[in-house]
Amino acid sequence: MIAVENQIRSAAKVYHSFHQIAIYMQDLQENAGKFLELCELCKSPAQEILKRKDLIVVSHVDADGLTSAAIICTALERRGLEYQPMFFRQLDETSIAEIADRNADLVIFTDLGSGMIQQICECGLPAVVADHHKPAACAARPLAHINPHLVGADGATQLSGSGTSFLLARELALTPSANDDLASLAVVGAVGDLQDMARGQLVGINRHILDIGSNAGVLSFGRDIKLFGRQTRPVFKMLEYSQDPYLPGLSGNEDACIAFLKEVGIRLGGERWRRWIDLNLEEKSSLVTAIIRKGLRNGLSNVKLERLIGEVYVLLAEQEGTELRDASEYSTLLNATARYGHADVGLSVCMGDRDRSFSEAQKLLGQHRQNLVNGLKLVAEKGITPMKSIQYFDAGDAILDTIVGIVAGMSFQMADRSMPILALARTEQGEVKVSARGTQDLVRSGLDLAEAMSSSARVLGGVGGGHNVAAGATIPPDAKQAFLELVDRAVGKQLSKE
């Protein structure tokens, strides 16, 4: 018991230990070569971009896509170049044709494009692709292709779309460090892409971007509690809405959370409810210790409890106590804009509008949170259907296809974590959007959802792609059952169940 108590007290400390600093330096050294290779890949396309006058920036409708676009658009503005942003839920032949009809001098794809290289080239698009998704196998090549997979790095965990865009933006800068402040947006995109979840911190080439942002004075990072809402939520709400890890006896129970805080001796508030950032170091340490003790008593494993503490990322130029100060909350705010057809609002926030656009984004965030709650209630009512190697739920048109993947990830609290979960939703065009989510444990066992989803969709005339732990596909409406069976077999082979 003494050993357990010591582990608890150690986990409760919220500062960089010498061991963590050593790991940080080791990660920088191990990925230095890949970082430099990618920087080299950016040099030629950057020079090509600077020669063009009519530019289109094409990106995805999520936090990583918005920050990717904002990074490039800001870099272009700083060089006096004109551009037009375009956002798509998924890149397909129809959207590529729409882009081609604009007859731009050059199209810059950010957080999109690597899976559609062949189609981009067949359309004759003069294009620079800055992406991090697994590239499709094809002989065709665009004007330039920048992707971590091309230098042996993992685009699911080691560099996001916004990170790739940031490296390109650095080469577009008038002076060597003029765009280094954009590292903060790259970190928001990486966190929005959940790249910090596998090891409780950003890894790989992302560490180099953290280093650049820290040196530029726009970022700070260190170990702290990982529960969502450190900047804006009352502490009892932060506990109530905890999902990773799920805290038995606290998660989903406001009264229990309030009683627990009082028992620990945490003052709830005076004129306003106290947030995590309002607690002093001693209060934070006591609370984390109490949470871990309660978790152990309720049978939570050490692995789950270790996820309580991890690396957090603070944007130093943003006002404390707002969603923009914390990378995780910032990314959620952005998801609440573009996923509902308001990419212009999210882009404006990323590019500095702290007035009208930020206010509008906050309103959209409130609606987004309610939609997620409603989505989880629907899943709880309808249930999740198990197959041999996957599980799924079909939301029809009850959950927007742009957020069904988020709901799928959140649904793991009521699902079997030994198999990936697929969520189906009908799009406005009448097709079926399928979002798949796995866990890092499954990935370590061989899961590659990007491969399973893309290959299965291709057989049925659809398109798919993504990462090993999270992927998506769009398929014809009459192909749902066939698609599920194909993915089930593919995942079964990956996990060696057959």
N, C-alpha and C positions, 0 to 999 in steps of 0.2 A: 504493500500500500504506500510505503514511503517513496518507493521508486516512481509510482504513478503520480504521487503528489508533486514530485520534483519535475516530472514531465509536464504536468499541468502548469506549474509556475513558469517553466521555461517557455511554453507555448504562449503564455499570456503576455510576455514582453513584446513591445512594439517598436523595436529599433533594429538596425542592421548589425548583426553579429559579425565577428571576424570571419567565421565560416561562410556566411552569406556573401560577404565581400569577395572572398576567395573564389566562390562559385561564379560570381558575376565576372571577375577578371578572366577566369578560365573560359567562360562562354564567349567573351569578347575575342580571346585569342583563337579559340577553335573555329570561329566563324569569320575571322578576319579575311581569309582568302576568298570566301564566297562573297563577302561584302564588297571587296575590291573588284571582283569579277563583274558583279552587277553594276557597280559604279562605272566600270569601263564600257559595259553594254549600253549605258545611257548617253555616253558622249556623242556618238554619231547622230542618233535620233534627235537629241537636243539641238544640235546645229541645224538639222533639217527643219525642225519646227520653227526656228528663228528666221528661216528664209521665207516662210509662208505668210500670207496675209489673211486668208479666209479659213478659219479653223473651227472645227466642231469637236466638242468634248463629250464623249458618250460614256455613261456610267450606270451603275446598278442602283436600285431603290432600297438600299439599307444603309446602316451607319458607315460601313466600310466604303460603300459606293459614293455616298455623299462627301465624306472626307477626302476620298481619292479625287473626286471632281473639284472640290474646293481648293485642294493643294495645287492642282494643275492650273485652274482658272486664276488663282491668285498669282502664281508664277508668271502666267501670260500677261495679266494686267500690269505687273511690275515691269515688264519689258515693253509695254505699250502695244501689245498685240490684241487684235479683235478675235472674239470667239463666241460660239453659241453652244450652251449646254443642252444635252438631251439625256433623258433617263428612261430606262426600260426595265421591266420586271424580269425579263429573260431575253437573251439575244437569240433570235432565230432568223430564218431566211426572210420573213416578212419585214422584220425590223431592220435588217441589213439593207433590204431594198429601199426602205423609207429613208435611211441615212444616205444611201447612194444618190437618191433623187435630189438631194440638196446640192450636189456638185461642188463640194468644198475642196479647197486646195489640199487639205489634209484632215484626217479624222484621228483623234487621239482617244483610244479606248482605255478606260481605267476601270479596274475591278471587273472587267468583262473582256471577252474576245479570244482567249486562249483555246476555248473549246470549239470555236467557230472559225479558225484560221483559214481552212479550206474555202468556206463560203465567202469570207471577206475578200480573199484573193480572187475568187471566181467572179466577184462583182466588179473587180477592177478598182477597188477602193485604195487610194493612197493612204495607208494607215500605219500608225504607231500603236502597238498593243502593249500596255503596261498592266499586267494582270498577275494573279498568284494562283489561279485554279489550274488543275492539271491540264497541260496542253493536249489537244487532240493529235493523234498520229496522222500526219499528212506530209506530202512532199512540198506543198506550196508554202511560200514565205511572204509575209507582208514587208513593207518598207523596213520595219524594225519590230522585234518581239523581245520584250523585257519580262522575265518571269523567273522567280527563284528556283523553280524546278529545272531550269536550263543550266544551273550551276550546281546542281546536286543538293539544294536546300528544299525543305518541306514547306509548301505554301499553306498548309493547314495550321502549322504551329510556329514557323520560323520567320515568316514575313507575310503581311497582309497586302491587299490591293493598295491601300493607302500608303503602306510602307514602300511599295514598288514605285508608286507615283511620287513619293517624296524624294526618292533617289534621283528620279528624272528631273524633278523640280530643282534640285541642287545644281544640276548641270545647266539649267536654264537661267540661273542667277547671274546678275550683272557682275557681282563680286563673289568670291568664294563662299562666304558665309551669309550672304544676303537673305537666303531662304531657309536658314537653319531653324528659324522660329516656327516654321510649319511642321516641325517634328511633333509638336503637341497634337496636331490633328491626326498625324500618322499613328500616334499611340491610341487616340480615341477610336480610330478605325480598327486597329488591331484588337483592342479590348471588345469592341462591338462584334468582332468576328470570333470572340471567345478564345483568342490565342493564348490567353494567360491561364486558362483553366486546367490544362494538362499537368502543369507543374506548379501551379499557384503563382506563376509570374510569367512575364514575357521572356521568350528564349530566342536563341539563334540570332539572325541578323537584326531582329527587333532590338536586341541589346545595344547594338551600335547606334540605332536611332535614339534610344533612351539616352545614351551617352552624349550624342549631339545636342539633344533638347536640353539636357541638364547643363551642358557647357554654355548654351545660348541663354540660359536663365529663364526658360519658359516651362520647365518641368521639374518636379521633385518626385521621388519615389522611395518607398520604404515599406517595411512590414507593419501591418495593421489588421484589424478585423476585416474580413472580406464580405460581410453581409451588405446587401444593397441598401443605399439610402443614407450613407454616413454624413452627407452634407445637408440633406433636406428633411429627412424623416425624423419624427420623435423616436427616441430609442425604443419605446415599447412597440411602435409600429414596425421598426426595423426587425425586431425579433418576431413579431406576429407574421410578417410576410416572408420570413426566412424559408428558403426551399432547398438550398444547396450549401450546407446540409439541412435536411428537414429535422427540426428540433421537437421531438415528442414532448407533449405537454405544454409547448409554447407556440409552435407554428400554427397559425390559424385561430388562435385563442387570445383575443385582446385582454380580457380580464385576467387570464393566467399570467400574461406578460407583465401587466401592471403589478400584480401581486408579487411576482418573482423579483422585479426591480426593487420594490419596497423591502423585500426580505433581504436582498443583498446590501441594502443601504444606499441605493442610488436615488437621489432626489429627482423627481419627475419634472419639476419646473416651477416657475413663478408666474411672471406675466405671459410667458410662452413655454411650450413644451421644450424640454432639453433634447438636443440632437447629440449624436455621437461626438461631433466636433466640439460640443460644449463641455464634455466631460474632461476632467483632468487625468493625468497618466495613472494615478493610483486607482481612480474609479474604473478606468478602462481595464486595468489589470485584474481588479477584483471581479468585474463583471465577466470577463472571458474565463477566468478560473471557475466561477460559479456555473457558467454555461457548460463547460467541459465536464465538471463534476456531475451535473444533472444529466448530461448526455451519457456518461458512463453508467450511471445508475439505471438509465432507461435502455441500456443495451446497444448504444451506438458504437460502432467499431472505431478504433484509433484512426483508420484511414479517413473515415468520414469526418471525424472531429478535427483532424489536421487541416481540413479545408476551411476551417473557421479563420485561420490566420494565413495571410499571404501578402503578396506585394500589391500595393495600391498606387495609383498615379494621380498626382495633383497638378492642375494647370495653374501655374502661378500668376498668370496675367488676368485670370478670371476672378470675379467677386466671390468671396467666401460665403458659403451658405446657399449658393445657387447650384442648379444642375450642371452648370458649365465648369464648375471647379473640379469635379471628380470625373475621370475618364469613363467610368462605368455608367454614371448617371447621364453624362453628356451623350453617350452612344444611344441610350434608351430614348432620350429626347429626340434624337435624329430619326430613329426608327418610327417615331410617332408622326413624322412629317411625310417623308417620301413614300412610305408604305400605304399611305392614304391619299396619294395623288397630289401631295403638296411638297414636292421636291424643291421647288423654288424657295419655300420658306426655310427648309433645312439648309440649303446651299447658302442663303443669305446670312443665316446664323453663323455658319462656319466661316464665312467671309467677313464677319465682324459686326453685323447688325444686332445691337443689343437693345433696340427699341421695339418697333412694330413687329418685326419678324420673330424676335425672341418671345414677346408676349403671345403671339399667335402660336408659336411652337409649344409653349406651356399649356395653352388651352387644348391643343391637339393631344398633348401628353396625358391629360386627364381623361380624355375620351379613349385613348389607347389602352390605358390601364383598365378601364371598365370593360372594354372589348376582350381583353385577356381574361379577366375574371369570368365573363360570360362564356368564353370559349372553354375554360376549364370546367365550368359547371356542365356544359354540354357533354364534354368527354366523360365526366363522372356519371351522367345520366345514361348515355348511350353505351358506355363501356368500351373497352379495348379488346379487339379480337385477336387471339393468338394463332399463329401458324407454326410451322415446324421450326423456323429459324428467325422469323420476324413477327411483329405484332403491328396492328394498324387500327385506325379509326377513320370513318368516312364522314366528314362534316357537311358534305353537300354544299349548299350556299349559305349555311348558318354561320360559318367563319370565313372571313375574307382570305382569299388565297395568298395575300401578301403577308399575313401574320400567322397562318396556320402552322408554319415551321416553328415559330416561337412557342405557340401553344403545345406543339409536339414535344419540344424540349422540356417545357414546364410539366408536362404530363408524366414524366418519369417518376414523379412522386407517388403516382398511383399505378404504375406499370411495372413490368418485369424487367429489371435492369440487366438481365442476362442475354437480352436480344434487342436489336435496334427497333425503333418505333417509326412507322410511316403514317403520315397524315394526308388525307385526300380532301381536296376542295374544288368546287367548280369555279372556273374563271368567267369573266364577263363575256368572253368570246365563246363560251360553251365547252371549252376543253377542260381537262382535269389536271390540276396542279398537284403534284405529289412532293411533299417535303419529308426527308428522312433524317433522323437524329440517332446517334449512337453515343457510346461513352468511351473514354480513353482506355478503360480496361478492355473493351471489345476491340478497339484498334490494336492494342498490344497483342490480342489473340488472333489478329489477321484481318479484321474488318476493314473493308475499303468501300464505303458507300458510293463514292464518286464512280468507281468502276461498275459496281452492281447496278446503279441507277442509269448510267449512260448506256451501257450495253443492252440492258433490258428495254429501255425506251426506244433505242435505235431499231430493234427487232420489230417493234410495233408502229413504226413511223413517227415516233416522238423524238424529243431531244432531252438530254439530261447531263448533269455534271456537278462539280463541286469539290468537296474534300472527303477524306476518308471517314471523318467523324460526322460530317453534315453535308448533305447533298440534296439536289432537287431534280425534278423532271416534269415535263409537260407531255401529256399523252392524249390520244383520242378518247372521247367519252365512253365508247363501247369496249375499251381495252383494259378496264380497271382490273378485272379478275385475272386476266392473262398476265398483266404486268406484275401483280402481286405474286403470282406463282413463279414468274421468272426471277424476281428479286429474291424470293424465298429460297429458290434453288441456288442462286449465285452466292447469297450470304452463307448458306449452309456449307457450300464448298470452301468459302473463305475461312470459316470457323472450324473446318474439319469435322463437321457433323455427319458428313456422308462418307 
